Amino acid sequence: MIEDGKIIRVGLIGYGYAGKTFHAPLIQSIPGLKLTLVGSSKRDTVLADLPGVSVSSDMEEIATHPDVDLVVIASPNESHFPLAAAALRGGKHVVVDKPFTVRLVDARSLVDLAEEQGRLLSVFHNRRWDSEVLAAKAVVESGVLGEISHFETHIDRFRPQVRQRWREQTGPGAGLWFDLGPHLIDQAVQLFGLPQTINANFAVLRKGGETDDWAHVQLNYKSLRVILHVSLLASGGVPRSVLHGTLGSWAKFEGDVQEKQLVAGMLPASSGFGVDPNPGILYEGATGKQTKIPAPAVNQADYYLGIREALWGRQPNPVSPSQASAVMSILETSFESGVRGQVLSLHFTHKECAAFAASPY
């Protein structure tokens, strides 16, 4: 890895929404990480936001630059695989924004390549550090609901107008489920382990839409059903997350606040960052009595803190490549299920199975 305490030089590829909103401020908030190079065609924007960094429009140059230890890839989805492969072959450690890749075979080949090269490879599943995600995790682990039978989680937005951007145009890795599905799948498998089967339904519901803007995906466990839902035509009315169990239920309305805070220019070290004012609600099974449970304070910068600690040899990779390729396996099979209109079995490699504890569900 990297000598304990030595500055880790970071090259960021891509300064669109993800690079500007998430990666750059989170990286800069962690002592020991130094953002030195940015790959972008928006030179003036980058320099206005990040004075002192070097900017290049040649993405491959960033991926293999001698002054970079860690390459962070936040470019369009189709570029993830070739850039990550080039960086790993160049001896770099790599963080890839979700989705890991466009094709499962490419994700699994990167897992093997990172192992061959002896380099850290991680995927930016930043929602593991969101308030409703960690709130749901705490409720499950507390046992207050008994045995969990149903988990449902939504990322719904109200964007009725189709926008001219690559995510909403026909092409590899485009569409709402490719964008948000990895978040929801990762949350499910972190809570409950790997499912047995999957069935999925996708639709284009907005006039003029070219890619899916609605998805309803069900993960099937032996004694548990998990519903994952995304939509661009929902302005509210349903909880973000719901748990049902043998002793009661829990629901969390309103989502994590960190994205809005980062968009507004609030920094991860600022007072109040990650503080969610909306509690979860515990419903007692027999009486329906409601008890508010405050949302935990959270900070997505903890992902990059974990990356620093892993590179310094102090702790494991916060999101291992095999965990991320398992998410890709579920994502790819969900699309196949939607096309075929069938419940499909899920198949994982030994590495992917080993990355998760056996599910009690």
Secondary structure, 3 states (H helix, E strand, C coil): CCCCCCCEEEEEECCCHHHHHHHHHHHHCCCCEEEEEEECCCHHHHHHHCCCCEEECCHHHHHHCCCCCEEEECCCHHHHHHHHHHHHHCCCEEEEECCCCCCHHHHHHHHHHHHHHCCCEEEECHHHHCHHHHHHHHHHHHCCCCCEEEEEEEEECECCCCCCCHHHCCCCCCCHHHHHHHHHHHHHHHHHCCCCEEEEEEECCCCCCCCCCEEEEEEECCCCEEEEEEECECCCCCCCEEEEECCEEEEECCCCCHHHHHHCCCCCCCCCCCCCCCCEEEEECCCCCEEEECCCCCCCHHHHHHHHHHHCCCCCCCCCHHHHHHHHHHHHHHHHHHHHCCCEECCCCHHHHHCCCCCCC
